[in-house]
Amino acid sequence: MLSTFPQELVLKILTYIHIPQIHRLQLISRAWNLFITTNESDVYRECAVLHRFAQAGVQLCDARGSDHGSWL
């Protein structure tokens, strides 16, 4: 089922899921785990921007040192 949708669409959908649920999703199946692990930077960056933990255009490694980046 995961391969049915374009990668960009799946990544966009994942940005609306809270971070703890993304981790749980990785535990559901090997396919989800592989997809999220492979696209980890994109998934967490977009999720952090959407949930206002980081600013758009900021790399994850740079966001870790910010006031909102302590969760990283």
N, C-alpha and C positions, 0 to 999 in steps of 0.2 A: 504494500500500500504506500509506503514512504516514497518509492520510486515513481509512483503515479503522478506526483506533482512536481513542478519545476523547483529546483533548489532555492531560488530566490523567494518563491511563495512560502515554502516551508520555513525559511529563515525569518520572513516577515511575521508569520504566525507565531513563531517561538518568541518574538520580542514582546508579545502581549502576555506571556506566561511569567509568573513570578519566579525568581531565581531558585527558591527551594523546590518548586515543582519541576523546573528544568532538570535538576539533579535526580529527582524521582523518575522522570521520564527516561533518563539514561539507564535506570535500573530495570525498566520494563522489558527491553529487548536489546539484543546485540546490534540490530540495525539502527535503533535510535541512539544507542551509545556511540556507535561508530560515526553517525551523522553529526552528533553534537560535538564529539571529540575532534573530528576533522574540521569543523567550522566553529570551534570554540571561541576564538577571538571575535568573529562576527556576531555570534549569538549573544555573548555577554556584553559586548560593546553596545549593540543596538538596544538591548534590554536596559542597560545602565542609562542610556540617553533617554529612552522612553519614560523610565521611572525616576528621572531627574537625579540620578546618582553621579552623572558625568555630563559634560557639555559635548555637543556634537563636534566631531572633528578631533576629539582628544583620544589619543591612544590609551589602551588599558594600563600600560605600564606607567604613563604619566598621571592617570587618574588615581592611581593607588596612593600617591602622596598628597592628594587634595583633601579638603575638609570632608567631602562627600564620599571619598574613595576608601574609607576605612573598612568597608564590607568586603573589598577585594582582597 
